[in-house]
Every structure is written in C-alpha cells, then in structure tokens.
Amino acid sequence: MNLQLKRKSPMLVHPKDRQFGKFKQDPESRLKCTMDDFWIQHGWYRRTGNGGFILTKGKWEDSPNVRRDAIRFLAEEVLKKDPRDMIYGDFYSNRLSGLMSRYYNDSPYDALREAGYDFHPWEMSGTPKSFYEKKKNRIEAVRWLVRKIGKDPRDITYGDFRSNRLFGLLLNYYNGSSYDALREAGYRMHPWEMLKAPNGLYHSKKNRIEAITCLVKKLRKKASDMTKNDFYSNRLCGLLTNYYNDSPYEALRESGLVAAADEKRMRSRARTRGDGQ
C-alpha cells in the first residue's frame, strides 16, 4: 500500500514496496532517492488516520552507526557526489540540519570523517571555517601538495594549487604567490629559482642584481666569461630578455660585475659562439 506524506513532496512508497528509490515489483519504474527513504527504512514516521503517514524526528542518539549511515546514504544514494564536494547546504536541504548542529558543530568535514571518509580538510570544496588561520594548517596543506604531485618545490605553480583545491589558501593568505606559500612551509629557495618567478620580482633593481650575483657565485665562473646559456639554463631567461635585451654583458654591467672595458671582448666572443652579448 502506498503512503503519502502530508506535505508538498513526491509520492513515497512504504518500505515493504520500495527499496533505495525503486519499486521492487517494477524494476523499470524509478523514483529519485531522497532522505525520506532513510527515514522510512528506520521507521521514523507515524501513520495518519487517512492511510498516509508523517515523518518524525530522526533518532540520532540511538547509535553513532545511525548517524554514519545517514551521512553515507546522503552522499552515495541521494546526492551521488564526491564527499569532498559536499557543503553544509547539502545537509541542510536534506533533513540533516539538526544532526549537523547537534553532533558536528555544522561542519561537513567532521560529519564526513565520522562517516568513514578519509581525506584532509583542505581537499574539500569548502574548507572548514577559519581552518587556514592557523599557520600549522597552512604549512601542512602546502607540504601535502608537494608530496602529492611529486614535483621539485621550485617547479610548483599557481595552477598546481588551483587544481588541488588550494586556490583559496593561495589567494587569501599568500596573495596568489606560490613562492610565498612554499617559503612559509619551510622550502628554501630564491624566488628567481622558481619555474615562474613571482609577479613583479624583477621590477626591483635590487632583485635583479641579487639574482645575477647569485648566478655567478653558483656557477663559480668569472663574470666576464658568463654566457647567455648560463642565464637560460638557470631560469633567468625572462630576466635577461625582458630587462637586458638578451645581453649577458648588460646584465652583468648593471650588477657591477664587469666593466665597460669588458664589453668589446664579451660581445666579440659571443658573436664567435653565436649566442650574442
């Protein structure tokens, strides 16, 4: 016998006739599964005089397993979505607002964790409120990203944060700078060693000079022997082309590492090699 709810809702079927949104006697006839099904399966309803029934309050205090099963039912049967994509509104609009406020402080992450889903809070589409205000949490998330994608930290870009659900962290706490995020997480490198140098880094003459001076020290070469390839193979191609007309001599000259007297020899030698000075 079909039982109809006393409210605006689809026709519901008694548990004897319905299983996970399907009529047993007619496999081709399907209804969208809702949390009403969960209520019915657990007997959380009372009959009315006209043959219908009214859903009653959920009995969450009975067992943690009931709470867990309700959350998993919502994720897997009703929403059919990745639990990491679930937000508070999913619970609120599916009869679980009371459960959330009473047992999980309105935190989808805490609810999903108790239900047995194993993931980090930063993997959710909506990170728990105020989570990143703790430096420890920011560091843990950034270091997790480095381990997950298996890259040299210097090769990590804005896109890596964005595609791994850390866009909000990067934007709100590091002004969109991968370098700043990695530095706070304990990775030691110069900003010009990044695959993509921070925006505006080379606008500062001080930064340009520091990058070039560090390059000369790193290679342990005489400054006047530096070539274009030395800059290119050490991620300073953009610096050289955008600020020094692709000329190692001009870069080294601004840095005070070569003199005007070195220009002729450096340019002549470069023309011989074909790399320009």
Secondary structure, 3 states (H helix, E strand, C coil): CEECECCCCCCEECCCCEECCEECCCCCCECCCCHHHHHHHCCCEEECCCCCEEECCCCHHHCHHHHHHHHHHHHHHHHCCCHHHCCHHHHHCCCCHHHHHHHCCCCHHHHHHHCCCCCCHHHCCCCCCCHHHCHHHHHHHHHHHHHHHCCCHHHCCHHHHHCCCCHHHHHHHHCCCHHHHHHHCCCCCCHHHCCCCCCCHHHCHHHHHHHHHHHHHHHCCCHHHCCHHHHHCCCCHHHHHHHCCCCHHHHHHHCCCCCHHHHHHHHHHHHHHCCCC
